[in-house]
């Protein structure tokens, strides 16, 4: 019965001019792989993928039958965007299906001679190229792909997989890669240390926190903007001509220095540096930005749009301490500029929280507060648990030392103190500035920061 059915189908094909005497002109494995995808629904309602590529309903109907798939070549020759070689039987070498409203999953496992695949701007949800080991060029930009395995595609030289939903990408086996474009995904890491032939890298708009390009000495173009990079070292990339790294968390001190060999260098803007919450007496250390390649950084502080006068804070080579208690509870920003990076204004943001005394504990057994802080000359001590003790007590103060920000000892008291609440320290002779007070007992040391106005 089955034989009779096949004979009838052959007669029908002959009547339609679709007979298969040339069935082996095109390799059956390639045809099967194509048909499997072409018979899936496209992104356009009521149409299959094959219809988006030039096939009509007759071609689709023939392709659905085993004999039509094996013996008919009309649909193969009508199919758009596919290039075959001249072997016998012919094999697919190139597929170019750009912006054709294609959808669903694409698996071309039977196309073993495929070297170029371009399925740019469709709605593919998955792509399997693990059997396409001859692949040299792959472009699947602007789809809905969530994972991509290219570990078997060791001949790959160009990979473009941007504008998808990839959360990871392993290119460690693709050592022949010269171009990699993987921007607009959700990558949190990218290891390209094995891709030493890489000349062009576009990895912008991901979630990368670090990027090691030290092994990519052939790199001429690098675009890594809008990530979460806090440092970028390109000192080994002496062939680099174009560099884009704006929209990260880079500072003057961590940005690559401009080079005369760059034809393009885009480094501005950078994300606002978040300083969190600081007390009025906490040191705000921005000294890493103080001098860049011999250029001094200019710091300007603002509360909203109002510039804060320099008499409200102490600046010691980029280390700031605010002395005006009226700034408590306010959010402040510091705008930094440096002539080495003329197009960039770095912005640091900090909220000054409540509290004007220093009450942090460096020794779990002892708590002490120095006040007033800032002071114009006299310091007092206070402790909730530190009561009057004999001089031999482990909680008695053995000595007090004060150091300036250069580490120099500017005050020393060696007389044991048994009642801190009645003790005053006179520093009226010291110049205005930031100091560290070291209080030593038999149980350990406490270090406090003070401001002398």
N, C-alpha and C positions, 0 to 999 in steps of 0.2 A: 504493500500500500504506500509505504514511504517512498519507494522507488518511482512509483507512478506519479506521486505528488511532485517530486523533483523534476521529472520529465515534463510535466505540465508547466512548471515554473520556467524551465528552459525555453519551452515553446513560447511562453508569454514574453520572456526577455527578448527572444528573437523577433517577435512581432513588434516590440517596442524599440527595436534597434539597440538593445542593451546586451547582446549576447557576449559570452565570456571566453571566446577563443584566445583572448589576450590576457587571461586572468593573471598570469604570472608576470605581466609587465611591471606590476607594482607589488612589492613584498607584502604578503598577507599579514605579517606582524604589525607593520606600519599601518595598514588599513584597519586592523582591529582596534589599535590604540586610538586612531582618529575617530572611528565610528562610535566608540564608547563615550567619547566626549561630545561629539556632534549631536548625539541623540538626547542629551540632557537639556533641560529647560534653560533658556537664556534669561538675561535680566529684563527683557521685554516680555510682558505678559502675552501668552499664546504663541510664542515662537521658541523654537529650539535653537541651540547654538549653531547648528548646521545652516539654518535659514539666515543667520546673521553673517554667514560666510559664503553666500551665493547659491546655496542649494534650494531647490524648490520641493514641494510636497511629494512629487513623484520620486525624486532622488532619496528623500527621507524614507519613503515607503519601501523602496528597493533595498536600501541599506539595512533595514530592520530584519530582512530575511537572510538566513545563512548563505543561500546561493547568491543572493544579490550582493552580499558582502564579499564573497569569494570570487565571483565570476564577472561582476559588472565593474567597469572602469569609468563609466560616464560621470558618476558623482565625484570620483577622485579628480578627474580632469577639469571638472567645473569648480571644484573647491578653491577658494581664494586664499592667498597668503602662504601657500605651501610650495617649497622648492624641492625637487627630487634630483638625485644624481643620475648618471648615465649607466650605472651598473645594471646587471641583469640577474634578478629583478631589481627594479629601482628602489632606492631607499631615500627617506626624507633627510635633507641636510639643513634646511632652514625653515622656520615658521615665523611669520610676521603677522600677528593678530592684534594690532594696536587700535584701541578704542572701538571695539566691535560689539559692545554690550554682552559680552560673554559672561557666564556665571557658573557656579558650582565648582567642583574639584577637577583639576587637570592632572592626568597621569599619562605620560607618553612613554610608558615602560617598553613598548615594542619598537620604538624609534631609536635604534642603537647607533645610527650614523648621524644623529642630530647634533649639529655644531653651534647653531644659533637659534635662540628662542626669544621672541619679543611678544609678550602678552601685556604690554603697557596699557594702563587705564581701562580696566574691565572691573568685574565684580567677582573675581575668583576668590573662593574661601580657602582653598588649599592647593598646593603645587608639589607634585612628587617628581623629582628629577634624579632619583638615586640610581636608576638604571641607565641614564643618559651620560655615560662616562666620557663620551667624545665631545661633550658640550664645552665650548670655548667662550661664548658670549650669552649671558642670561640677563634679560630685563623683564622684571615683573612689577614695576613701579605702579603705584596707585591701584591697588586691589584691596582685598580684605583678608590677607594671609596672616595667620597667627604664628606659624612656625615654618622654618625652611631648612632642610637638611641638604647641604652641599658638600658633605664630607667625602662623597665618592666622586665628585667632579674635580679631580685633581688637575685637569687640563684647563680649567677655567682661568681666563685672563681678565675678563670684565664682568662684574656683578653689580647690577642695579636693582635694589629691592626696597627703595624708599617708599614712603607714604603707604605703609601697611600697618600691621598691628603686632609686629615682632617684639618679643620681650627678651630674646637672646639670639645670638648669631655666632656660630663657630666656623671660622675661616682658617683654622690652624693647619688644615690639610691642603689648602688652596695656595700653595707656595708660588704658583705661577701668576697670581693676581697682579695686575698692573693698575687697575682702576676698581675702586670700591665705593659705591654710593648706597648708603643705608640710613639716610636721614629721615626725619618724620616718622619714627617708630617709637618704641618704648624700651629701648635698650638701656640697661643700667651698667653694663660693662662691655668692653670690646677689646679683645686680645689680638693684636696685629703684629706681634713680635716675630712670628714665623713668615710674615709676608714681606720679605726683604726686597722684592722687586716692585713693590707698590710705589706708583708715581703720583696717583691722584686719590685723595680720600675725602669724601663728603659724609660726615656723620653728625650733622647739625640736627637740632630739635629732637634730642633724645633725653635721657636722664643720666648721662655719664658723669661720674664724680671724679674720674681720673682717666688719663689717656697717655700711654707710653708709646712714643714714636721714635725712641732712641735707636731702634734697629732698622728703621725705614729711611735709610740714607739716600735713597733714590727719589724721595718725595719732593715734588715740585709744587703741588697744590694741596692745601689743607684747609678744610672748612669744618669747624667744630663749634659754631656759635649756638647759643641757646641750649646749653647743657648746664651742668652743675659743677664745672671744673673750678678747683681752687688753686691749681698750679698747672703750668704748661711749659715743658722744657723742649725747645727745638734747637738746642746748641749743636746737636749732631746732624741736623738736617740742612747741610750747607748748600744743597741744590734748591732749596725752597724759594719760590718766586711769589706765590700768592698765599696769604694767610688771613683767615677770618676766624676770630675767636671772641666776638662780642656776645653780650647776653649771658655771661657766665658769672662766677664769683671771684674773678681775678682782680688783683690789686696791682699797683705800680710795681711792687716788689716781686710779684709772681708772674707778671706779663713778660712775654719775650721782648727784649729790647729791639726797637726798630733797626732794620739793617738796610744799607744802601742797595743791596742786591734784590730787595723786595720790589716787585712792580705794584703789588696791592697788599696793604696791611690794614685790616678793619678790626679795631680793638674796642671801640666805644659804641654804646654804653656798656657798663657792667652792672650786675645786680647790686642793690643796696646791701651794705654790710650790716648785719644785725648784731648789735652789742648787747641785747637783752636788757635786764634791769640792773642798775647800779645805784648804790647809795651815794649821797652827796660827797662822802669822803672816800669813795672807792677810786682807785687809780684807773684811768682809761688809757690804755697803752696803744698808741698808734705810731710808735717810734719806728716800726718796720718800714714805714713809708717816708721817713724823715729826709733821707738823702737817696736819690736814685741816679746812679751813674754821674755823680758829681753835681746833680741838680737838686736844690732844696725844694721841698714841698711846702706849699702855702695852705694853711689850715684856717678855715672860717667856720665858726659855730653859729647855729641859728636855732631860735625857738619859733617854729612856724616860718614865717617869712621875715621875722625880725632878727637882725644880726645881734649876737651876744657880745657885749664889750669885753675886751681882754682883761679888764680889772675884776671880772667875775670868775676867773679861773687862772690857774697856774700852769704854764706850759714849759716843760723841761724836755727839750729835744723830741717833741712829739708825744710826751707823756703828760696827760692832762688831769688836773684835780680841780673840781669846782668848789668855790668858796662861798658862793651866794646861796643861802638856804631858801631863797624865794623861788629857786628853780626846782625845788622838790616837787615831785609829782608831774613834772613836765617831760614831754618827749623832745629831745634835742637831736639835731643833725649836724654833722661836720662835713663840710664840702672841702675836698682836697684837690689841688691842682699841681701839676708838675710839668715843667717845660719839656721834659723828655717825651711826654705823651700829651701833646697840645690839644687833642680832640676829646680828651677824657676828663670828666669831673667825677671823682670817686665820692660816694655818699655813705657816711657811717651814721647809723641811727641807734640811739640809746634812750631808755626811760630812766629818769632819776627818781628812785623810790624814796619813801619816807625814812627818816632817821638821820640824825646828824652826828651821833656818837659812834665810835667803833666798838662793837661788842662781839666780834668774831672770836672763836676759841681755837688756839693752836695746840692746847694741852687739855685733854679730856677731863682732867681732875681740877683744873683751875679756870675761873672766868674773871675777866677784869675789863673795865671800861675806863678809857681816858677821856676827860672832858675839861673844859669845852674844846671842841674840835670842829672847825679850826680855832686856834687860839692866837692871842696877840702877845702872849709871853708866859702865862702860867698854866700848868696842867695839874689836874687832880685825878685821883684814882678812886674807883668804886667797885665793890664786889658783893654779889648777893650771898655767896657761900664763904667768902674769905674773911673770917673774923680775926680779931686780934690774937696773935700767936706769940709764944716765946721765941727768942732768936734761934733756938735750936730746932724749932718745928720745921718739918719739911715744906710747910706752906709759907714760911717766912721768906721775904724777898732778900736774896743775897746781894744782888747788885742790879743797877739799871744802866743801860747804855743806849745812846742815841747816835744814829748814823745818818748822814745825808745821802742823797741819791747817787753820789759817786762812790759810796761805800766807806767814806771817811768817818772815824769816830769823832763826834763833836761834843759828847757829854758822857761822863762816867761817874756813877755814885757807888761806892763800895761799902757804905754803911748799911748794915742790916736794917730792914724795915719790918716792924712787927705789927703796925697798924696802918694799912694802906689808906684808909679813909681820912686820916689826918695828915697825909703826906702830900706835899706840893712839889712840883718840879719847875724851876724857873728857867725858861729858855728865851727870855726877852732879848738876850744878847745875840741870838742866832738870826741870820738873815731870813727873809721870807722864802718859803719853799716847802718841799715835801720831805718828811723825815720818817725813819723807822725807829721805833722804841723797842728794845729787847729787854724783857723782864726775866731775870733768872732766879729760880728757886731750886731746892734740892729735888723737887719732883719733875723739873724740866724747865723749858723756856716758853715764853709767850712773846710773839712779835706783833706789834701794832703799828699802824700807819697814822701819822698826824700831819696837820698842815699848820705851818707858822705864817701868819699874815704880816 
